[in-house]
Amino acid sequence: MDPRGQHAHAPHDRVAGGKALQDLPCLREGPVMAKPWNALILAAGRGPDDPMAKAYGVANKCTIPIAGKPMLLRVAEALETSGVIGPIAVSIEDPGIVSALLGDRALALTPAHSAPASVMAALGSGKLTYPVLVTTGDHALLTPDMVRHFCAESAAIDADFTAGLATAETILAAYPDSIRTYFTLGPDRVSGCNLFAVKNARALSLLDRWQYLEQVRKKPWRLIAAFGISPLLRFLTGRLDLEQAFQIVSARLGLLARPVVMPFAEAAIDVDKPADKELAERIAA
């Protein structure tokens, strides 16, 4: 394995689906990709004090049902039926959950101490090949259309790493009462969609930095300040827009990071609290 986390003998554009993971059914709908993407679902629990798990009497939040189906299963099925995802891995502390819900359709990987560390561990395990779509096990409203759109846009962009975002306009037009965390960047107000594309090993430098950013992700000014005083001043004075923010991240980390704006309001709705579950139930019903 080389220092960037890839097997030295593996060509960069190797088609996914070797012996490490079983290929999942590929329905070949929507955009045709040069090769299937791999996918990683982050589904590690937050321990016995996780308020959502306690509230709904489960050991892992991702097993809470939405419209009668565990969230983790909903996410995996959206990936499977998208037609663009090959092997799927799940980062989770209890592999029995993966076996019970997905059988041999996905591989369970041991999580690390944080979400970004878990992504880096998965990418360094030799079980996944680039490009890798990363999402979360509580993304209960994920659909095949969302997956296809994000993968197609990410594949078309000259970037090492992409992040899915939805605008406040899109979200509030569909769900005016939904409470989300927004970043105001110039004329843009955006919210994260828990969709990330790690297209090659160069993106590992961003993942390493993400371990700090994850701690302050709900505080936009601290996120911007992590990349310098000038970007912070531009942010505070409303002179930093979405594309410029990603350009700054790219320049500081020596890679190309780009946003993918999602036209789906539901892409920005994950299930972090009871109100989110109630909303997800109404949408999925």
N, C-alpha and C positions, 0 to 999 in steps of 0.2 A: 504494500500500500504506500502511495507516495505521500508527501507532507500535506497535500491538500485533501486527503481522505479518499482518494480513488485507488483502486487496484492498479498497480503499475502496468500490468499486462492487458488491461481492459481498454479498448479504444473508446474515445470520448463519445462517439455516436453509435455505440453498440445498441442494438435493438433490445429493449427490455424484455424480460420474460424468460431468463435462463433457469437454471436449476434452483437458484436461491429462493424463488417464490413461484407459486403456481399462477399462471396467467388467468385472469378472470374473463368471463364472456365479454366479447367486444361486439356491440350491436352495429357499429359503423354508421351511426346517424350523425348528421351535422357535418362540420368541417372535417376534412381528411387530414390527419396529422402524418408527418413523415415517420413517426414511430409512436407507440403508446407511451403515455406518461406513466411514471410511478406515482403513488400517492402515499402520504403519511398522515394518519389521523392522530392528533394529540388527545389522549383520553385519560391521562393519569388523574386519579382522584386527589382531593385536597386534604385527605386525612379524616379522622373521625369527627372533627369539628366543622366540616363543610356544611354550612347552613342549608344548602339545597338538598344534599343527600340526607341530612337529618330530618328535614321537613317532609320528605317523601318516603322515608323509611328504606333507603337503599344504601349500599356500601360505596357506590360510585355514581356520581351525578349523571354520567352519560348513559346510565341504564334507566333513567326516568322516562316513562312512556309519554309520547305526544301522539294524540289520536290513536292510542292503543298500541303503539310500536316504540320500542326503546330508541332513544335518540341516536345512539351509536349505530344501530342497525339502519336507521333512516339515512344517515350520512353515507354509510358503506354502499347502500343500494343506489343512492344518487350517483356515486362515483362509478359503480359497476355498469349502470345502464346508460351512462353518458356516451359510451362508445369511444372514448379517448383515453381511458385509464386502463393500464395493464395491472401489474402487481400492486397490492395494497398492504401496507404495514400499519399496525396500531401500536402506539406507544402507551403502555398501560401497566400498572403495577400487578394486576391479577390476570394472567393469561387465560384463566378459566372463563373469564367473561367473553373473550374473543372466541374461544372454542364453543361456548354455549350459544352465542348469537350468530356466529359466522362460519363455524366449522373450519374447514381448511381453505376457505375463500380469502383469508387474510392471515398474516403472520404477526404474532405478538412480539414486541420488543420491549426491553426493560427501560423505563423512563429514567432520566437524570433528575437533578435537583430543581430544574426550571424548564419552562417550555423551550426556550432557545437552546439550552444545553441538551435537551432531549432530541431536538432536531439534529444538532451536530453529532450526537451519539448515533442516531439512526443512519445519518449519511456516512459516518465512518465505520459502520458495521459490515459493509460489503454486501448487504442485503438489498440495497436500492441502487438504481442507476439514474443518472440525470436524463431529462429534467424531472424534477419532483414537485408535485403539487402538495402543499401542506395546508391542512385545515384542522378543525377541532371537532371533538366528539359531541359537543353541544350545539353544533350548527344544524339544528333540527329541521330548518326550512330549506336546506340546500337542495337544489334540483339538478337534474341532468342538464337543463338549459344553462343554468349558471356555470356549471363545470365546463361545458363546451365553450361558452363565451369567454370565460377567463383563460382557458388553455389556448384558445385560438388567438386571442389578443396578446397573450404573453409570448406565444411562439412567433408572432409577427413583429414584435418589438425588439429592437437591438438593445438587449439588457441582459445582465447576469441574474438579476433578482427583480421580481415585480410584486406589488401588493395591491389587493383589491380594495377599492373604496367606493362608497356610495355618497352622493350629494344629499345635503339636507333637503333640498327641493324634491328629490326623488322619494326620499323616505317619508317626509311630512305630507306630501301629496296623497300618499296611500294610507298612511297611519299617523294622522295629526296628533294623536295623544301619546305616541311612542316616545319614551325618554331614552335618548342615546347620548353618548359622549361625542361631541363634535370638535373638530379642529378648524379654526377660521384662518384661512391662508389667502390673503388678498380678497378677491371677490368670492372665493370658494369656501363653503362650509362642508366638511366631509366627515364621514364616520367609517371606521374600519369594518371589513367584511370577513375577517378570519380566513382569508384566502391569500396564499403566498406561493410564488413560483420560484424555486431554486433551480436555475437552469444549468449551472455549472459550478465547479469548485471555487471560482473566484468569489462567489457569494458568501463563502464561509467567513470572510472578514466582517461582513455585515452581521451575520449571526452571532459572532463573538461579541460585537458591540451591542447587539440586541439584548444580551443578558443584563446589561445595565439599563437599557431603555425600557425593558419590560417592567422595571420597578417604578418608573415614572410615567407610564403610558397614559395615565388619566390626567396628566398635568402638561398640557401642550407647551407652555413656556420652558419647562425643564427639559423636554425633549429637544426643543430647538437650541437651548443653551448648551446642550451636550456637544454641539458642533461649532461653537464659537460665539464671541460677543457680537460680531457684525450680523450674523443671521438672526440672533436674538433681537437686536435693535430693529432690524427690518420687520421681524414678526410683530413686535410690540407696536410699531407704527403703521401696521397694515400694508407694508410694501413687500411682503414675501408671499408669492402665490404658490400653488401646488407644484407646478413643474419646477420652479426655482428651488423649492424645498428639497425635491428629489435630486436636483443637480448638485446641491450643496452636500448632501449625503454621499453622492457618488464621488465627488471630488475629494472629500475628506477620507474616504475609505478605499479609494483606488479601484472602483468598480463602476458598473452602470446599473443603477437602480431606477425603476420607472413605476409610475402608478398605472393601474388599470381601473378605469371608472366603470362601475357596474350599473346597468340600467334597471336592476331589480331591487326594489325596496327591501324585500325579504332577505336579501343577501347580507344585510347589516344587522339582522336580528338573530342573536344567539340567546341561549337560555341561561342567564346568570342569576335570576331572581324570580320569585313567584309571579310577579307581574309579566315577566317575559314568557313564562310558561303559559299563562292565561292567554296572552296574545297569540302565541304559537299554536295553541289548541284551536283558537277561533279560525286562524288562517288555514290550518291543516284539515279542519273538519270537512 
